Amino acid sequence: MSPSLARSAPSELNHWWSQLRFRLQNKKGWNEMLDETFLLHTKYINDIPLFYASKKNSADCIKKLLCSASTNIFERGALGETALHIAVMNDNLEAAVALMDGAPELINEPMTSELFQGVTPLHIAVVNQNTNLVYQLINRGGDVVTPRVTGLYFRKRIGGLIYYGEHILSFAACAGNEDIISMVIDAGASTRVQDYRGNTVLHILVLQPNKMIACQAIDLIMARDAELDQSIPLDMVPNYRGLTPFKLAAKEGNTVAFQHLVNKRRIVQWSLGPLTSNLYDLTEIDSWADDMSVLEIIVGSHRREARGILEVTPVRQLVSLNLMSVSEVKYMDRAHVPLLLFLYLLYIGVFTLCCVFRPLKDAPENYTQSDMDKTIRVQKTLNESYMTYEDNLRLAGEVISVLGAFAILFLEIPDILRVGARRYFGQTALGGPFHVILISYACLVVLLCVFRACEVQGEAVVMAVCLVLGWCNVMFFARGFEMLGPYVIMIQKIIFGDLTKFMWLIVITVFFFFSALWMVYMTQAPDTIPAYRSFPISLFSQFELSVGLIDLPVDHTVFTPPIVHVIHCAFSVVSYILLLNLLIAMMSDTHWRVGQERDELWRTQVVATTLMLERRLPRWLWPRLGVCGLNYGLKELRSHAVKTFFRLPIFTKNNNWGSLSADLNLSGLKCTVATSHAVYNSLLPLLFLSPPQNIFENVPIRSLKLQPGAK
């Protein structure tokens, strides 16, 4: 068990046990139970005088009730709330002050129900953004450090409406009121608090739906945390799953928060009018030194929004350069993918030849007693299989086939253990179905080896399946070609979506129509209609008929019961007119729907393939992108961590700039573009002819040098 899971496991188990116990005790649905609880909450407010006075903001009544001996100041409602909770919930300042003056014990009193366990009046005040109430509570001894909300209603769960963490500071940050956030921090709240998932305040802000308010709160929290001079920046603190706020934003597809955090780490080198040179920190983005990098998280995420991170600067440029360094998208048909495809075709070709020339001999006399069995050749024994030069040549091919199968298993199994079988086989971006095909093929090849060694008859069946799977896997390498990759995505979606549903329908249709026909043909002579001579053959014939592979198997020269014609007519209407046209309509809809994201999915697959090569190739074959910050005095001042930076020039649109020339002579500075000849040729027309736009957006710039006084 990893350290992150070991730390989170106890709290997760406790949370699950609380949910199970709560469900068993209530024995009702979640929504039904919530409705009853909140109705009881309203009833208790109307029935209890102190609660009613708190809701109506009647300070005089509260003072009189507090003086009464019959009043229980600790009386609880349906949510486990006190009178002070009710006053704060309704933003009743006068009632809250009267309660705090008359019963100061209520200030830090938490709710006690399992739904709202741990909620204090200060939690409610900060999330309601009532600055006066927050001030009064803190001024009267409200604890901003210790209280933690552990109620089920505030846990992160499927269908949950809110997730504000556990601490008062995280509640205040999610509300987004900067005055209240500062007030809570000044009162002693730590910016480093973590909830039961290990999420810090920044993690929780990344998960909030209001992204602009969350970004403003992130700025304030990080600014206040920087004053503490901690060894590790707050945005680098991971949760129990090993995700920092930066990585969590990538996983959730929160492009606003991700771009905001990227810009906070950005270093501006210089600016020349609309042209700015920026250094982007590659920490957590590049997969070179991080097994859980942003790129790994994106390709492993189920969320479509996460793939949008690939279009965010500098991830998009980094991915482009990564692909260029090994397999640039537009050069992939000249780089490693054709090489891998060639090697695989060579391998599967060798295996095919081994199957075609497998050791066979003439069948002995009286091999079969059935007149229908026309077998003339059978499998040789192990000793007979390797006697001639041709046999030894085939043996070399068989050894290559088996070694290739073991190599496939050796490469695939570690990735399954690392990612998890469900995600590895279930995600299109990771190649899902192709990995199933590849592993199945490898296992069957190993099984063939066992069959041959043990002289098991029936290897022809296994060989046939191996050949189908092996050649089908050629499509896996087609993903690397820009011309074919998006269409492979389309084929996957149609096969595992529309075609799967269609097959279920056609199987049910074929079976119940066939059952009706078999009631007639089971009484006929087997040689009357050969297609319906037995139960299994009849079922197969009916399936062939459903997809139009054979003609209608009816012999009009012999008597045929009229019900057969009725059943065949009904079957034709349902199978041909209804189901096939339904399949065509479904495929058209899928084609349009997937067409909106197939290019995006394909780019994600290419990134996943590049990351796979990064893991499997030696480091000396894979140059790291970016520049080491240590060489230029760029390192984390607090932790002294050495970082890698990626320099990217950005051209900002500005209407005051009519055009750019190749040389920009401003204030004695000459800006020269140093790049390859091909890139320069593609850049030069843009420099002279293009209107103001981001001309550097799709052109990789290797370096941009400033030479004072150059002419």
N, C-alpha and C positions, 0 to 999 in steps of 0.2 A: 504494500500500500504506500502510495506517495505521501510525502510529508503534508502536502496541502489537503489531501483526502483524510489523512489521519487526524488533522486538526478539526476539520469540518464534520467528520463522521459523528462524534458524540452529540453535537447540537442538532444535526439533521435527524438522527435517530430519536432524540428527545422531541423534536418537532412532529415527526410522524406519529410517535406514540401519543402525543397530546391530541393530535387530530383524530386518531383512531378511538381513543378513550372518549373524546367529545362526541363523536358520531354514535358510539355505542350507548352513551348515556342519553342522548337526545332521540336517537332512532328516527330522525326526520331529515329531509333534504336541507341542504345548506340555505337556500333562499327562504324556504318555509320557516326554518328556525330563526333566521334573521328577522323576518316579518313579525313573528310572535315576540321576539325579544324587544324590538323597537316599539311595538304596541304596548307591551308591559312597561317600557320606559316612560311612555306618555301617560299611562294610567297612574304610575307611582307619583309622577310629578303633580298630577291633579289631586291625588289622595293625601299626600304628605304636605302639611302646611309649610314647613321650612323650604321644601323643594319648590312649592308653588310661589312663595314669596321671592325666591331667588330668580325664578324665571320671569316674574313680573317686575323685577328690579325695584322691589319695595324695601328700601333700607330700614325704614322705621319698623315695619313688621318683623324684619329679621332681628333687629335689636331686641324687640319685645319677646320674640320666640327664644332667643338665646338666654334671656333672663329667666325663662320659665323652667322649672325643675323637670317638667315632663318631656322636654325637648332633648332628643338624642342627636348630638351634633355629628356622630359617626354613622348615622343611619344611611343605608345603601339602597340604591335603586336597582333596576333590572340589569344595568350595565356594570354594577359594582361602583357606581359613582356616588360622590357626596354632594352636598348642597353647593359647595364652592365650584365643583365641576360644572354644575348646571348654570350657575351664574356666569362662568367664563365662556361656556358654550354659546350663551345668548348675548355675549359682549356687554354684559351689565356691570359697568364699572362700579357704580354706587353699591350695589348688592355685594359684589366681590370684596370691596374694601370693608364693608360692614362685617362680613363673615371673617375676613382676615384679622380684623381688630378684635372681634368677639371670640373667635376660635382659631388662633394662629396654628393650632395643631393640624389644620386641614391644608395648609399651604403645600406641603410636600406629600400629602396623602395620595397614593395611587389608586386607580380603579382596580377592582379585584375579580371581575368576571373573566372567564377564559377568553372571551372575545376581545376585551379591552384591557387585559392585564398590563399593569405598569404605567398607564397613561396618567400623568399628573396635570394639574391645572395649567402649569407652565407649558407643557406640550401643546395643550389646546390653544392657549393664548398666542404662542408664536406662530402656529399654523394658521390661525385666524387673522394674523398680522395686526393685532390690537396692541399698538405700541404702549399706550398708557397702562394697560393691564400687565404687560410684560414688565414694565418699569416698577409697578407697584409690587408685583410678586417677587421680583429679584431684590427690590429694596427691603422687603420684609423677610428675607431669608430663604427665598426660593432656591432650591438646589439645582444647579445646571449641569452637574457632573455625574452624579450617581444614578438618577432614574433611567430605566430602560423599559421600552415598550416591547413586551413579548406576547401580546394577545394575538390570537389567530387572525383577527380581522386585518391586522397590519403586517402580516407576513407576506413575503413575495410568493405568489401562487398563481396558478392558471385561473383566469377569470377575476383575479383581484383588481380592485379599482384603484387602490393607492398602495404605494410602497415608499415610506419616508424613513426607513431605518428604525433605529431604536432610541437614539439619543436626542436630546432637546436641540442640539446644534444642527443635526441632520434635518429635523422638522423645520427649523428656522430657515435653513438653506433651501429646502424645497419650496418654501413659501416665497423666497426671493426678496424679502424686505431687508435691504442692506443695513438700515438702522438697527433692526432687531438682531441681525447676525452679529454686528459689532457689539451690541449690548450684551449678548450671550457670551461672546468670547471674552469681553472685558470682565465679565463676572466670574471667569475661571474655567470656562468650557474648553476642552482640548480639541484641537483641529485634527487629531490623529485617532479619534475614537473609531471602533469597528463593531459591526453588529454580528449576529450569529453566523452570517455567511462570510465574515471577514471583510465586508464591504466598508470602505471609508466614506466620508461625506462626498468625495468626488465620484466614487462609484455610484452612489445613490443619485447624484445629480445627473450623471450620464443616462440614467434610466428614466428620467422624468420626461413627460410628453411636451412640456413647454421648453423648447430648446434654447430660446433666446434668454429667458430668465435664468435657466440653468448655467449658461455660459457666463453671465454676469456674476452669479454666485460663485462660480469656479474661480473667477479672477479675484474676488474679494477673499475667499478662503485661502487661496494660494499665497496672496499677498500677506495675509496675517500669519500664515504658517512660516513664510520665509523669515519673518522677524525672530522666530525661535531658533534659527541657525541649526536645524536638524542635519544629521549626516546624510540622510536619504530624502530627496524631495518628495513631497506629498503625492505627486502624480506618478511616482515610481513605486509606491507601496502596493503590493499585490494583495488580493483577497485569498481566501482559502482554496480557491481553484487556480491560483497562480496568475490571475488576470489583473493587470493594472487598470486604472481608469481609461488609459489610452487604448489598451487591448479590448476592454469591455465595449468601448464605443465602436470599435471595428466589428466585434462580434454581433452587436445589436443593430449594426447598420446606421448608427447615428452620425451621419456625415457632418452635421453642423458642429457637434461637440468634438468630433475627430479633427476636423479642419481647424477648430479653435485651439485645440491642444497642440497641433502641429505648428501653428503660427506662434504660439507662446514659446516654443523651443527654437524657433527660427532666429538666425543671426543675420542682420542686414549688413552686407559688406560696404556697399556704396550705392549711390543713386545718381543717375544722370538723366534728368528730366523724366521721361516716361520709362526709362530703362533702369531696373533695379537688380543688383546681384545679391542673391540670398544663399545662405548656408543652411541646409536642412539637416537636422539631427536624425541619423538613421537608427538610433537606438530603438529597439522593439519593432522596427519596421522590417529591416533586413533579416533574412533567415540564416545568415552566415554563422552567428554565434548564439542564436536563440531558437530552441526547438519549438517554442510556442510564439513565433513571431506573428506580426499582423497579417502577413501574407498567408501563413499557415492557417490562421484563424478564419480568414476570409474564404479560402477554398473549402474549409471544413464546415462552414456555417450553412444551415438550412434556409436562412432568411435571404430573400431576394435583395433586400436593402443593403445587406453586407457586401454584395458584389458591386454596389455603387461606390464603395470605398476605393476600388481600383481606378476610378476616374478622378480621384482627389489628388491634388498636388501635395507632395512629390511622389506619391505611390505610383501614379500613372507613368511618370518619367522613369522612375526606378525600375518598374516592370519592363518598360520598353528597352532600357539599357541591359537589364538582365537577359532579356530574350535575344538582344543583339550580341551579347557576349558569348552565348552558346547557341541560341536558336531564335534569332530575330524573326518576328512574325512573317514579314514579307520575304525573308530569306530561308524560311524553314524548309522549303522544298530543295534547298541547296546544302543544308547543314545536317544535323544529327538525325532528324526524323526519316529522311530517305535511307540513311545508313542503317538505322534500326529496322526499318521496313525491309530493306534488302537482306539483312541478316536473318530476320524472322522468316521471310519467304524462302531463303536458302534452307533454313532449318526445317520448316514445314514441308518443303519440297523433298528433302531427304527422307523425312518420315513417311511421306506419301509413297515414294519409291519403295521403301521397305515394306509397306503394306501391299503394294501392287505385286511385288515379287516375293511375297511371303512363301515359306516352304510348303509346297503341296505335292501330293503324289496321286496316282490313279487309285480310285476306290476299288477295294477288293470285291470279288464276286459275292453275291448274296449280301451286299452291304446293307440293303434295306429290303423289307418285305412289302412295302407300299408301292402300288403302281403310280401313285401321284408324286413320289419322291424321285426326282431326276438327277440326283447327285452323282457326278462322275469323278470328282476329285475330293480328297480329304487332306487334313492337316498331317504333316510328317511328325514323327517322334523327335525328341530333342537330339538324340544321337544322329539321326538321319538329316537333321536340318543344317548341319555345319560340316560338310565334307568336301565340297568343291571350292574352286577359287571364287566363283560367283557367290557362294554362301558366305565366304569370309568377307567379301566386299559388302554384302548386305549386313553382316555382323558389325562392321565398322559404322554403317549408318544407324543400326539399332543402338549401338553404344552412344552415338551422338544424340539420338532421340531421348534415351533414358537420362543421360547427363543433362540435357536441356530441360527435361521435366523436373529434375531435382534442383536445377538452378532457378527455375520459375518458382518452385515452392520455397526455396531459400530466400528469394527476394520478396515474395508476397507475404509470407507468414509474419516477419517482423513488423511490417506495416499494419497488418490486421491487429496485432497485439498492441501496437502504439496508438492507433486511431480508434479501435473498437470495431467489431464485425458489423454491427448495425449501421454505423456511419460509413464504413469502408465500402460495403456492398450496396448501400441504399442511396448514395448521393451521386447524381449525374456528374458533378464537377470532378469527383475523384475517380470516375470511370466505372462506377458501381457494377453494372451487369457484365462488363468485360472482365472484371476481376473474377467473377463467378465462373465465367466461361474458361478463363485461363487456368484457374486452379482445378476446375473439373477436368480439363484436358490433361493437366500434369498428373493428377491422381490416376486417371484411366491409363495413361502411358505406363506408369509404375505398375498398375494392375496387370497390364499386358505382359510386362516383364515377368511377373510372378506366374501368370498363366503359361507362358512359354517354358519357364523353368520346371513347372510342375506337370507339364504336358496335359493341361486342361483343355478339353475340346470346347469350342465356342468362342475363340478369340476373334472371329470375324465380326461378331456383334459389337464387341468393344472397339475394334478397329474402325468400324463404320461410324460409331458415335465420336471417336477421337478425331476422325477426319472432318466431320461436320463442325465440331467445336473449334478445331485448330484453324481451319480456313475462315470460319466466321470471325475469329479474333483478328483477322487482318484489318477489319474496320476500326479496331482500337488505334492503329497507327494512322488511319485516315484522319483522325482528329487533329493531327499536327499540320495538315494542309489547309490553307485558307479557303481553297475552293471546295473541299470536301467536308471539313470539320463541322460547319453549321448544319449540314444535311445529315450527318451522323447523329447529331443532337435531335434532329427532327424524327429520324427513324426510331431512336430510343423512346422518345415521348409517345409516338404512335403505337409502337409495339406494346409497351408496358401500360398504356392508357386505353386507347380506343380498341385496339385489337384484342386485348385481354378481356374487356367487357363483352365484345362481340363473340368471342369464343365461348364464354359462359352461356350466352343466349343461344348460340347455334347448337351447343351440346345438348341443352335442355330440349330445344325444338326437335333436333334429330332423334333424340331418345324417345320422346312420346309419340312422334309420328311413326318411327320404326316399330315401336311396340304394337301399334295398331295394325301395321302391315304384317307383322310376324304372326298375328292371330290367324291370318289367312294362309300365308305361305308355309306355316308349319304343318299344314295338312296336305300340301302338294308334294309331288315327287321331286327329289333333289335336282334331277336333270332337266326339269321343266324350265326354270329360271335359274341359271347358274349363280347369278349375283345374289340370290336369296336361298341358297342351298343349305346354309347353316346359320346359327344365331350370330357368331362373331363376324362371319363374312357378310351377312346381311347388314349388320350395324355399320361395318366399314363402307359397304356399298352406298348406304344411305348418306353417310358423311360425304363421300365423293359426289353424290348427286346434289347435295346441298351447296357445294362450291362449284358445280358445273363441270366436273372432270369427266363425267360419263353421260351417255344418253339415258333416257328413261328406260329402265330395265323391264319392259312389258312385251311379252310375245303375243301378238294378236292372232297367231295361228292356232293357239290353244285357248280353251275357255278360261276367262279371267273374271272373277266375281266383280260386280259393279262397284262395290265398296272400295276396291283398290283404286279405281279411277277417281273416285271422290276424294280419297285420302291424298293421292298424288296431286290433284288440283289444289287442294288446301295447302299442301306442303309447298308447292311452287309459289303460291301467293305469299305465304308467310316468309319463306326462305329467300326467294329471289327479289320479290317486289318490296317487301317490308324491311327485312334485316339487312340486305346488301345495300339498299339505298340509305338506310339509317347509318350504316358504317361509313359510307361515302360522306354523308353530311357531318358525322362526328369527326372524320379525318380532316375535312375542310375547315371546320371550326378550330381543331387543334393546330392545323397548319397556320392559320391566321394568328392564333393566340401565342403559339411558341415562336412565330416569326418575330414577335416584338422583343423577345429576349434571347433568341438563339445565338446571336453574335456575342451577346454579353456572357452567356453560358460557355460559349466556345473559348472566349478569352480567359475565363476562369479555369477552364480545363487546361489551357496552355500554361497558365501560371502553375497549376497543380503538377503538370508534367515537368516543368522547369524545377520546381521544388523537389520533386522525386529524384531528378538527376543530381541536384545539389547534395542530397543525402547519400547517393550511391557512388558518385564520382569522387576520386581523391581530391583533396583540397588544392593540390598544386596544379590540377587541371582546371580549377574554377577560380579565376581571379576575383578578389573582393572589390566591389564597386565603392566609390567614394574615396575620401582622403582621411588619413588619420589626423585627428585634431591635435595630438601631442606634438606633431611636427610644427604646428603653427601656434602653439601655446593655447589651444582650445581644449579645455578639460573642465569637468565639474569642480567648481571651487570648493564645495563642501565635502564631497565624497572623494575628490581627486580621481574620479573615474575617467578613463580615456574613451573618447567617443569618436565615431566615424561620421563624417559630414558629406553631404551631397550638394554640390554647388549648382544652382539653377538660376539663369537670368530670366526675369519676368518683364515683359513689355506691357505697360498699362495704356489702355486707350485714352487718348487726350486729343480733343478737338483742336487744340492750339498747335498741334504738330501735323503738318501737312504730309510729310513723307520722311523716310529715313534714307540716307545714303550709306554706302558701305563703310565710309569713314566718318565718324562723328568728332569734329574738332570743336570742343567747347572748353573754354578756360584753359587752353594749353594742353588739354588731354586728348589723346587719340585712342579711340576704342577700336581694337582690331579683333576680328573673329578668327581664332585659330582652330581649324577643323579639317577634316579630310576633304579631298578634292570633290568627291561626290556630294557631300553635305554642302560644301560651299556653292557648287553649281545649283543645288536646289534652293539655297538661301538667297543667292544674288538677285534673281528676278523679284523676289518678295521685297528685298530691300529697296529696289528702285521703283517698282511698279505698284506695290500694294498700298491701299489706303491704310490709315492707322488701325492696326489690329495686333493681336498677340502672335507675331510672326515666329516666335520661338516656341510656340506651344507644341507643335508636332515635329520640330526639328531638333535632334539631339545635339547639344552644344558641348564639345569636349572641354574647351577652356576659353576664357575670355580675359585677355590680358590688358592692363592699363599701362601705357607707356607715356610718361610725361614728356611733352615737347616733341613727340614723334611726328614726322612729316611724311 
